[in-house]
Amino acid sequence: MQIVTGAPTADLAPCVLALGNFDGVHLGHRVVLDAALRKAAELEISAATAVFDPHPRRYFQPSSAPFRLMDDRQQADALRQLGFDRLHVLPFNARMAAMMPREFAETVLTGWAHVRHVFVGADFEFGKGRSGDVKILTGIGEQIGFGVTGVELKQERDGKISSSRIRQLLAEGEIGQANALLGTPWTVRGVVQQGDQRGRTIGFPTANIDLGDYSRPKFGVYAVRAQLDDVQLTGVANVGQRPTVEGETERLEVHLFDFSRDIYGEGLDVEFHAFLRPEQKFNGLDALKAQIARDADKARALLAATP
């Protein structure tokens, strides 16, 4: 998949474009994405997506709490796997934020991406002050030569499948429900960092990962699977501040079962499969060690029962 950041440096082929933030590439997004892929196949032209970087929420609220469901590379990988030929990464800066709807359409959609048809969510808003919507975009498209389809996002029993709803489920520890709406296990990708190595002293060494701008799940212990290069592993993980050792920073600590190699500086993908218990403070390391042993046994059993 070709990744184009900002204005392209060479002419690009015409495309059908799916436009949105697509954080999580969840089942709600896939209704829009799948419709774009079908239209591209029908017209026999390239299928492309466009996302904003940084996310507009981060641009307008730079001090807001972490909220991403996936990082940029995960997002690109997910879109590639769906079958898109091209990804436009649109720099969300002062110029982009100030564009009126028609300027955005002429500069970005036809000028940069060479669109023939654009697919967005039915509630899509764009342009300065969110002054544009699907109706306005449709009118502009009729004037300058591209089609527009606003797609109703997928619904399920409790309402629209949205990134905000998935974040809320993660915050409540409802990892099974969050994964169901994502269509795949929620995964944190990061580089293993050296910690204080207390885990080694109690027989449970951990791979430590900075959570960065990932949405924070409910602090506690989870059954996880992990991917290290081509090796698939299982484990038990803690997300939180580690109150037993007076920790202050939020991080992900993963104890990998039946694995002992030094992996500092290596990339690790951690899939969350089940919430086991909330984070709690123990009366010393011996009590913590005993609880981790129980957590590990429970995680092994759950993961063994879940293909």
C-alpha positions in Angstrom: 0.0 0.0 0.0 1.3 3.4 -1.0 1.4 6.0 1.8 1.2 9.6 0.8 1.8 12.4 3.4 0.4 15.8 2.5 0.6 17.0 -1.1 1.9 14.3 -3.4 5.1 14.9 -5.3 3.9 13.1 -8.4 0.5 12.6 -10.1 -1.6 9.9 -8.6 -4.1 7.6 -10.2 -7.8 8.5 -9.8 -9.4 6.8 -6.8 -12.4 6.0 -4.7 -11.7 7.5 -1.3 -12.8 6.6 2.2 -12.4 9.6 4.4 -12.4 9.7 8.2 -10.3 9.3 11.3 -10.8 5.5 11.4 -9.2 5.1 14.8 -9.5 1.5 15.6 -10.7 0.4 12.1 -13.6 -1.1 14.0 -16.8 -2.8 12.7 -18.5 0.6 12.5 -15.8 2.0 10.3 -15.7 -1.1 8.1 -19.2 -0.4 6.7 -17.7 2.8 5.2 -14.4 1.1 4.2 -16.1 -1.9 2.6 -18.4 0.3 0.6 -15.5 2.2 -0.8 -13.7 -1.0 -1.7 -16.7 -2.3 -3.6 -17.1 1.0 -5.5 -13.4 1.0 -6.4 -13.7 -2.5 -7.8 -16.9 -1.5 -9.7 -15.1 1.5 -11.3 -11.8 -0.5 -11.7 -9.8 2.3 -10.1 -7.6 2.6 -7.0 -9.1 2.2 -3.5 -7.7 4.8 -1.1 -8.3 6.1 2.4 -7.5 9.4 4.0 -6.8 10.0 7.7 -5.7 13.1 9.6 -2.4 13.3 11.5 -2.5 14.4 14.3 -6.0 13.3 15.1 -8.1 16.6 15.1 -9.0 15.9 18.8 -5.3 16.0 19.7 -4.8 19.2 17.6 -7.6 21.1 19.2 -7.2 19.6 22.7 -3.4 19.0 23.0 -3.6 18.4 26.8 -6.5 15.9 26.6 -6.1 12.5 28.1 -4.7 9.7 25.9 -7.4 8.3 23.6 -6.1 6.4 20.6 -7.3 2.8 20.0 -4.3 2.1 17.7 -1.1 3.7 16.6 -0.4 5.0 13.1 1.4 1.9 12.0 -1.3 -0.4 13.3 -3.9 1.7 11.4 -1.9 1.5 8.2 -1.5 -2.3 8.6 -5.2 -2.7 9.2 -6.2 -0.7 6.1 -3.6 -2.6 4.0 -5.1 -5.9 5.1 -8.6 -4.8 4.1 -7.3 -4.3 0.5 -6.6 -0.5 0.1 -4.0 0.5 -2.4 -3.2 3.9 -1.0 -3.3 5.8 2.3 -3.3 9.6 2.4 -2.1 11.0 5.6 -3.4 14.6 5.8 -1.4 16.9 8.1 -3.9 18.5 10.4 -2.3 21.8 11.1 -3.4 25.5 11.2 -3.8 25.6 7.4 -5.9 22.4 7.4 -8.0 23.6 10.3 -8.8 26.9 8.6 -9.9 25.4 5.2 -13.5 26.0 4.3 -15.4 23.0 2.8 -14.9 24.0 -0.8 -11.2 24.7 -0.4 -10.7 21.4 1.3 -12.5 19.6 -1.5 -10.6 21.4 -4.2 -7.2 21.2 -2.5 -7.2 17.8 -0.9 -9.9 15.7 -2.5 -9.4 16.6 -6.1 -6.0 18.3 -6.0 -4.1 15.8 -3.9 -6.1 12.5 -4.0 -7.8 12.8 -7.5 -11.0 11.4 -6.2 -13.9 10.1 -8.4 -16.1 9.2 -5.4 -15.8 9.8 -1.7 -17.3 7.7 1.1 -17.8 9.1 4.6 -19.9 8.3 7.7 -23.4 9.8 7.5 -22.5 12.1 10.4 -19.2 13.3 8.9 -18.4 17.0 9.4 -15.4 18.8 8.0 -14.0 22.3 7.2 -13.4 25.3 9.4 -15.6 25.1 12.5 -17.2 21.9 11.2 -19.0 24.0 8.7 -19.4 21.2 6.1 -21.4 18.0 6.2 -22.4 15.2 3.8 -25.1 17.4 2.1 -22.6 20.2 1.5 -19.9 17.9 0.3 -22.4 16.3 -2.1 -23.2 19.7 -3.5 -19.5 20.5 -4.0 -18.9 17.2 -5.6 -21.7 17.8 -8.1 -20.1 21.1 -9.0 -16.4 20.0 -9.4 -16.8 16.4 -10.5 -16.9 13.7 -7.8 -19.6 11.6 -6.2 -20.3 11.4 -2.5 -21.9 8.7 -0.3 -22.7 9.1 3.3 -22.9 5.7 5.0 -24.8 4.9 8.1 -22.4 3.4 10.6 -23.1 -0.1 11.7 -25.5 -0.5 14.7 -25.7 -3.2 17.2 -28.1 -3.8 20.2 -26.8 -0.9 22.3 -26.4 1.6 19.5 -23.9 2.9 17.0 -20.5 1.2 16.9 -18.1 4.1 17.6 -14.6 4.7 18.8 -15.9 6.6 21.8 -18.0 3.6 22.8 -15.1 1.2 22.5 -13.0 3.5 24.7 -15.7 3.5 27.3 -15.9 -0.3 27.3 -12.1 -0.5 27.7 -12.3 2.0 30.7 -14.9 -0.3 32.3 -12.8 -3.4 31.8 -15.3 -4.9 29.4 -12.6 -6.2 27.1 -14.7 -8.9 25.5 -17.4 -6.4 24.4 -14.7 -3.9 23.2 -13.0 -6.7 21.1 -16.4 -7.7 19.6 -16.9 -4.1 18.3 -13.4 -3.9 17.1 -13.6 -7.2 15.3 -10.2 -8.1 16.6 -8.5 -8.1 20.0 -7.5 -4.7 21.2 -3.7 -4.5 20.9 -1.1 -2.3 22.3 2.1 -2.1 20.3 5.3 -0.8 21.8 9.0 -1.2 22.4 10.1 -3.2 25.5 11.8 -0.9 28.0 14.0 -1.7 30.9 12.1 -1.3 34.2 13.1 -1.6 37.8 13.4 -5.4 37.4 11.4 -6.2 40.6 9.5 -8.8 38.7 12.7 -10.9 38.3 13.3 -10.9 42.1 9.9 -12.6 42.7 10.0 -15.0 39.8 7.8 -13.1 37.4 10.0 -11.0 35.0 8.0 -8.5 32.9 8.3 -6.8 29.5 7.5 -3.1 30.2 5.8 -0.9 27.6 5.0 2.8 27.7 1.3 3.3 26.9 1.9 6.5 25.1 -1.3 8.0 23.6 -3.3 4.7 23.8 -6.6 4.9 25.5 -6.3 3.7 29.1 -8.2 0.5 29.9 -9.4 -0.2 33.4 -6.4 -0.5 35.6 -5.9 -4.1 36.5 -4.7 -7.5 35.4 -5.5 -9.1 32.0 -5.0 -12.4 30.2 -3.0 -11.5 27.0 -1.5 -13.0 23.9 1.6 -11.4 22.5 3.4 -11.3 19.2 7.2 -11.0 19.1 8.4 -11.0 15.5 6.9 -14.3 14.3 6.7 -15.9 17.8 3.2 -16.1 19.4 3.2 -16.1 23.2 0.7 -16.0 26.0 0.9 -14.2 29.3 -0.6 -12.1 32.1 -0.4 -8.3 32.1 -0.9 -5.5 34.5 -2.0 -2.0 33.4 -1.6 0.8 36.0 0.6 2.5 38.4 1.8 -0.5 40.6 0.6 0.8 44.0 2.4 -2.0 45.9 5.8 -0.6 44.9 4.6 3.1 45.1 4.6 3.4 41.3 3.6 6.8 39.8 3.7 6.3 36.1 1.1 4.4 34.1 2.5 1.5 32.1 1.8 -2.0 30.7 3.8 -4.8 32.3 3.6 -8.2 30.7 4.8 -11.5 32.1 5.2 -13.9 29.2 4.6 -17.6 30.0 7.4 -20.1 29.3 9.7 -17.4 27.9 13.0 -16.0 29.3 14.9 -14.2 26.5 16.1 -10.6 27.0 13.9 -8.5 24.6 14.8 -5.0 25.7 14.5 -2.6 22.7 12.3 -5.1 20.7 8.8 -4.4 19.5 6.0 -6.3 21.1 2.3 -6.5 20.2 0.1 -7.3 23.2 -3.5 -8.5 22.6 -6.0 -8.1 25.5 -8.3 -11.0 25.9 -9.9 -11.0 29.4 -10.0 -8.8 32.4 -9.1 -10.8 35.6 -9.2 -8.3 38.5 -8.7 -4.6 39.3 -5.3 -3.3 40.3 -4.8 -3.3 44.0 -2.1 -2.6 46.7 -0.7 -5.6 48.5 1.0 -5.9 51.9 4.5 -6.5 50.5 6.1 -8.4 47.7 5.3 -11.9 49.0 1.6 -11.2 48.9 2.0 -9.7 45.4 4.0 -12.8 44.3 1.2 -15.1 45.5 -1.5 -13.2 43.7 0.5 -13.0 40.5 0.8 -16.8 40.6 -3.0 -17.1 40.9 -3.5 -14.6 38.1 -1.1 -16.5 35.9 -2.9 -19.8 36.5 -6.3 -18.1 35.7 -4.9 -16.5 32.5 -3.4 -19.8 31.3 -6.7 -21.5 31.8 -8.7 -18.8 30.0 -6.4 -18.6 27.1 -6.2 -22.4 26.7 -10.0 -22.4 26.5 -10.0 -19.6 23.9 -8.5 -20.4 20.5 
